């Protein structure tokens, strides 16, 4: 929970402070009034980075630096951004300087923003990123596994494009490492999918008000039990094809997730409302998983999505988030306030 935040030269804010309550804060204002920038400031204070842009864009235009000061019930935290592209970023926790914000120093946050509504029908990268970013928050060390995988993949792709005479020999070490890291990523994703499947149907039914069977399936060329050996074999067998294409065609960066409703693919059979209900259910499961893993209640950020839900789903969401510190951006406070009649604070931006 964040009780107070000060923004200096951050995005559209010159120098402003806000106090927050433990419950719901409704940030209301017209488009381009800074609603999302304030929400983003909460996320940066909690996690150390933005969900939508690079660090250089967080510094107010033509300002030499930016700074966020946040207070929680137990400590203070500061994020400093100095200079411009590249920006030098540093942190302080209770006055102690830190070069980087490790996972154990972050505050758990769940963000629900308009692009998340494309989760099921958008590109596979959206679904992979959703899984991986959640796993990073609940599984120590996974962020490093994911970072090393991307680095090895980049090196391997560069070799494929260069195509030196001894390509096969040079690729061997990268194939081994890519397979090892890829197996770790795929198994973590499988475990998360299994957890979702234990709970998602019941949660979906409570949100939708009817009985449907929801199942998520992880789509891959390889089983999780033999992922490393199967991936290594494919990498070794397909070198000529991958040289022609110039990139690595197998691995967890090519895997996908499909959702089924009553055994039919949701991308083909689900209505707009059914799709949004499942995305909402996944976000609530993310909230619950984070709370269990971190042993503290996450902060919930709802960026202009409340108006995208119908009355039934707004009411259902309201019931689930009442015990969390929640920030909601909207252009119309009345759309949101009626659902939190007894406990909300409004920040009005013009």
C-alpha positions in Angstrom: 0.0 0.0 0.0 1.2 3.5 -0.8 -0.1 6.3 1.5 1.5 9.3 -0.2 3.4 10.1 -3.4 5.2 13.2 -4.7 6.0 13.6 -8.4 8.7 16.0 -9.5 9.3 16.6 -13.2 7.6 13.3 -13.9 5.7 13.1 -17.2 3.2 16.0 -17.2 3.7 16.8 -13.5 6.0 19.6 -12.4 5.8 19.2 -8.6 2.7 17.7 -7.0 1.8 15.5 -4.0 -1.1 13.2 -3.3 -2.3 11.3 -0.2 -4.0 7.9 -0.7 -6.5 5.9 1.3 -6.3 2.2 1.8 -9.4 1.7 -0.3 -10.4 2.9 -3.7 -9.0 6.1 -5.3 -10.8 7.3 -8.4 -8.6 9.5 -10.7 -11.0 11.5 -12.9 -10.3 14.0 -15.6 -10.6 14.5 -19.4 -8.3 12.9 -21.9 -4.7 14.2 -21.7 -5.2 15.5 -18.1 -2.5 13.2 -16.7 -4.7 10.4 -15.3 -2.6 7.5 -16.7 0.6 9.4 -15.8 -0.4 9.4 -12.1 -1.3 5.7 -12.3 2.1 5.1 -14.0 3.8 7.0 -11.2 2.3 4.6 -8.6 3.6 1.6 -10.6 7.1 3.1 -11.1 7.3 3.8 -7.3 6.3 0.2 -6.6 8.2 -1.6 -9.3 10.9 0.7 -10.5 9.9 0.8 -14.1 7.0 1.7 -16.4 4.6 -0.6 -18.3 4.4 1.6 -21.4 7.6 3.5 -22.1 11.3 3.7 -21.6 12.8 5.6 -18.6 13.8 8.6 -20.7 10.1 9.4 -21.5 9.3 9.5 -17.8 11.3 12.7 -17.3 9.3 15.8 -18.0 10.1 17.4 -21.4 13.3 19.5 -21.2 13.7 18.8 -17.5 17.1 17.5 -16.3 15.8 15.0 -13.9 12.7 13.4 -12.4 11.9 12.0 -8.9 9.2 10.0 -7.2 8.9 10.0 -3.4 6.5 7.4 -2.0 5.4 6.5 1.5 4.0 3.2 2.7 2.9 2.2 6.3 6.4 0.7 6.9 8.9 2.6 4.8 9.8 5.3 2.3 11.0 4.8 -1.2 12.5 7.1 -3.8 13.0 6.7 -7.6 15.5 9.1 -9.2 15.9 9.6 -13.0 18.8 11.7 -14.0 19.7 13.0 -17.5 18.3 12.0 -20.8 18.7 9.0 -23.1 20.3 7.1 -21.5 18.8 8.0 -18.2 20.6 7.1 -15.0 18.1 5.5 -12.6 18.6 5.0 -8.9 16.6 4.1 -5.8 16.4 4.7 -2.1 14.6 2.6 0.5 14.4 4.4 3.9 17.3 6.6 2.8 19.5 3.7 1.8 20.7 4.1 -1.8 20.2 1.2 -4.3 21.5 0.8 -7.8 18.6 -1.5 -8.8 15.3 -2.5 -7.2 15.4 -6.3 -6.7 12.1 -8.3 -6.6 12.0 -8.5 -2.8 12.2 -4.7 -2.6 9.2 -4.1 -5.0 5.6 -3.8 -4.0 3.2 -6.3 -5.6 1.1 -4.6 -8.2 -1.6 -5.8 -10.7 -2.3 -3.6 -13.7 -5.4 -4.0 -15.8 -5.3 -1.7 -18.8 -7.1 -1.5 -22.2 -4.6 -3.6 -24.0 -5.2 -6.5 -21.6 -8.7 -6.8 -23.2 -6.8 -8.0 -26.3 -5.1 -10.8 -24.3 -7.1 -13.7 -25.9 -7.5 -12.3 -29.4 -4.3 -10.4 -29.8 -0.8 -11.7 -30.7 0.7 -14.7 -28.9 3.4 -12.4 -27.5 0.7 -10.7 -25.3 -0.2 -14.1 -23.8 3.5 -15.2 -23.3 4.3 -11.8 -21.7 1.3 -12.1 -19.3 2.4 -15.5 -18.1 6.1 -14.6 -17.8 5.6 -11.3 -16.0 3.4 -12.9 -13.4 5.8 -15.8 -13.0 8.6 -13.2 -12.4 6.7 -11.8 -9.5 5.9 -15.1 -7.8 9.0 -17.2 -8.6 12.4 -16.0 -7.4 15.1 -16.2 -10.1 12.7 -16.5 -13.0 13.5 -12.9 -14.2 17.1 -13.9 -14.6 16.2 -17.1 -16.5 14.0 -15.0 -18.9 16.7 -12.4 -19.3 19.4 -15.0 -20.1 17.1 -16.7 -22.6 16.5 -13.5 -24.5 20.2 -12.9 -24.6 21.1 -16.4 -25.9 18.3 -16.1 -28.4 19.7 -12.8 -29.7 23.2 -14.3 -30.0 21.9 -17.4 -31.8 19.8 -15.4 -34.3 22.9 -13.2 -35.0 24.9 -16.3 -35.9 22.1 -17.6 -38.1 22.1 -14.3 -40.0 25.9 -14.2 -40.3 26.1 -17.9 -41.3 29.9 -18.4 -40.9 31.6 -21.5 -42.4 31.7 -23.3 -39.0 28.2 -22.4 -38.1 27.1 -25.8 -36.8 30.0 -25.9 -34.4 29.5 -22.4 -33.2 25.7 -23.0 -32.7 26.2 -26.1 -30.5 26.9 -24.2 -27.3 24.0 -21.8 -27.9 21.7 -24.7 -28.7 22.5 -26.3 -25.4 22.0 -23.2 -23.4 18.8 -22.2 -25.2 17.3 -25.6 -24.6 18.2 -25.6 -20.9 16.7 -22.1 -20.3 13.8 -22.9 -22.6 12.8 -26.0 -20.6 12.8 -24.0 -17.4 10.5 -21.3 -18.9 8.1 -23.8 -20.4 7.8 -25.8 -17.2 7.0 -22.6 -15.2 4.4 -21.7 -17.7 2.8 -25.1 -17.5 2.6 -24.9 -13.7 0.9 -21.6 -13.9 -1.6 -22.8 -16.5 -2.4 -25.8 -14.3 -3.0 -23.5 -11.3 -5.3 -21.3 -13.5 -7.3 -24.3 -14.6 -7.9 -25.4 -11.0 -9.7 -22.1 -10.3 -10.7 -20.3 -13.5 -14.0 -22.1 -14.3 -15.5 -21.4 -10.9 -14.3 -17.7 -10.9 -15.6 -17.3 -14.5 -19.0 -18.6 -13.5 -19.3 -16.2 -10.5 -18.5 -13.3 -12.8 -20.7 -14.3 -15.7 -23.6 -15.7 -13.7 -23.8 -19.0 -15.6 -22.1 -22.4 -15.8 -19.4 -22.8 -18.4 -16.3 -25.0 -18.5 -13.2 -22.9 -19.1 -9.8 -24.4 -19.8 -6.4 -23.0 -20.8 -4.0 -25.0 -22.9 -0.3 -24.4 -23.4 0.5 -24.9 -27.1 4.0 -26.2 -27.8 5.8 -28.6 -30.0 7.3 -30.3 -27.0 6.0 -31.8 -23.7 7.2 -30.1 -20.5 8.9 -33.4 -19.3 11.2 -33.7 -22.3 11.3 -30.0 -23.4 15.1 -29.6 -23.2 16.0 -32.7 -25.2 13.2 -32.3 -27.8 14.1 -28.6 -28.3 17.8 -29.4 -28.6 17.1 -32.0 -31.3 14.9 -29.6 -33.3 17.5 -26.9 -33.1 20.2 -29.3 -34.4 18.0 -30.7 -37.2 16.7 -27.3 -38.6 19.8 -25.3 -38.9 19.6 -25.0 -42.7 15.9 -23.9 -42.6 16.7 -21.3 -39.8 19.6 -19.9 -41.8 17.2 -19.3 -44.7 14.7 -17.6 -42.3 17.3 -15.8 -40.2 15.8 -16.6 -36.8 15.2 -19.4 -34.3 11.9 -21.1 -35.1 11.5 -23.3 -32.0 11.5 -22.6 -28.3 9.2 -21.0 -25.7 9.4 -17.7 -27.6 7.2 -19.4 -30.2 4.8 -21.2 -27.9 1.2 -20.0 -27.3 -1.8 -20.3 -25.0 -5.4 -21.1 -26.1 -8.6 -20.7 -24.0 -11.5 -23.1 -24.4 -15.1 -22.5 -23.4 -17.1 -25.7 -23.2 -14.4 -27.4 -25.3 -14.5 -24.8 -28.1 -11.7 -22.2 -28.7 -12.8 -18.9 -27.3 -11.2 -17.0 -30.2 -13.8 -18.7 -32.5 -16.8 -19.3 -30.2 -16.8 -16.6 -27.5 -18.7 -13.3 -27.5 -17.0 -10.0 -26.7 -18.6 -10.2 -23.2 -17.4 -13.8 -22.6 -13.8 -12.8 -23.7 -13.7 -9.9 -21.3 -15.1 -12.0 -18.5 -12.2 -14.5 -18.9 -9.6 -11.7 -19.0 -11.2 -10.2 -15.8 -11.1 -13.7 -14.2 -7.4 -14.0 -15.1 -6.6 -10.6 -13.6 -8.4 -11.6 -10.3 -6.4 -14.8 -10.2 -3.2 -12.8 -10.8 -4.2 -10.7 -7.8 -4.8 -13.7 -5.6 -1.6 -15.5 -6.7 0.5 -12.4 -5.9 -1.1 -12.0 -2.5 -0.4 -15.6 -1.7 3.2 -15.6 -3.0 4.2 -12.2 -1.4 2.1 -12.5 1.8 0.8 -9.0 1.3 -2.1 -7.5 -0.6 -1.1 -6.2 -4.0 -2.0 -2.7 -5.3 -4.6 -2.9 -8.1 -4.3 -0.4 -11.0 -7.3 -0.1 -13.3 -6.4 2.2 -16.2 -9.6 3.2 -18.0 -11.1 -0.3 -18.2 -14.1 0.2 -15.8 -16.1 1.9 -18.6 -15.2 -1.1 -20.9 -17.2 -3.5 -18.7 -21.0 -3.8 -18.5 -22.9 -3.2 -15.3 -22.8 -6.9 -14.3 -19.1 -7.2 -14.7 -18.4 -3.9 -12.9 -20.4 -5.1 -10.0 -18.6 -8.5 -9.9 -15.2 -6.7 -10.1 -16.2 -4.4 -7.3 -16.9 -7.4 -5.0 -13.5 -8.8 -5.6 -11.4 -5.7 -5.2 -13.0 -4.2 -2.1 -10.2 -5.4 0.2 -7.3 -4.1 -2.0 -5.9 -0.6 -2.4 -7.2 0.2 -5.9 -6.6 3.1 -8.3 -9.1 3.6 -11.1 -8.8 6.2 -13.9 -11.9 7.4 -15.7 -13.2 10.3 -17.6 -16.6 10.0 -15.7 -16.4 9.6 -11.9 -20.1 8.7 -11.8 -19.5 5.5 -13.8 -17.2 4.3 -11.0 -18.3 6.0 -7.8 -21.7 4.4 -7.6 -20.1 1.0 -7.2 -18.0 2.2 -4.3 -20.6 4.4 -2.6 -19.3 3.9 1.0 -15.5 3.9 0.5 -13.8 5.9 -2.2 -11.6 9.0 -2.7 -11.7 11.1 -5.8 -8.7 12.9 -7.3 -9.9 15.4 -9.9 -7.5 16.5 -12.7 -8.3 19.2 -15.1 
